[in-house]
C-alpha cells in the first residue's frame, strides 16, 4: 500500500511539473474582422487603407480577419503604455511577406509613424541587430519586435 501511495505521489508530481512547464499560447485565438475592430476601437486605435476596405484578399485593404488575439492585445498595450495615437495601416491582408510569423498568419501589423510612437519605441525597447533586409529593429521586454521600415512600423507580436 505504501508503494502505491509513493507511486501515486510521484505521478502527481510529474503531472504538476509538466503542467507548469507547458508554455502558454501567447498568440491566443483567431479573431474575426468585427471582433478585432471592436476591440481596437475600444482603446481609440484607428486604421486606414489605401483602398478604404477590409477584404483580406485585397492587398490595398487593411484586414483584421484571422488576426491573433495576442496581436490585438499587443497593439492595445502599445497604445495605452505609450499614450500615443496608433493607426494601423496593415493587418492580415494579402501582399505582405510570407512565413510562420507573418501578417497573413495574424502575428504582425503595420502602423503609421508619429514622433510620439517613434520616440516611445526607440526609448522604451532594446535596439537589436538590423533585420536581414537592413531595417533597424527594437525588441520589447515581452520579446515582440518593432521594425522601422522607413515609412511605417512593422510589428511582430509572438
Helices and strands as residue ranges (DSSP letters): H 2-21, E 30-31, H 33-41, E 46-47, E 67-68, H 69-82, E 87-90, E 108-112, H 115-124, E 126-128, E 137-139, E 145-148, E 152-156
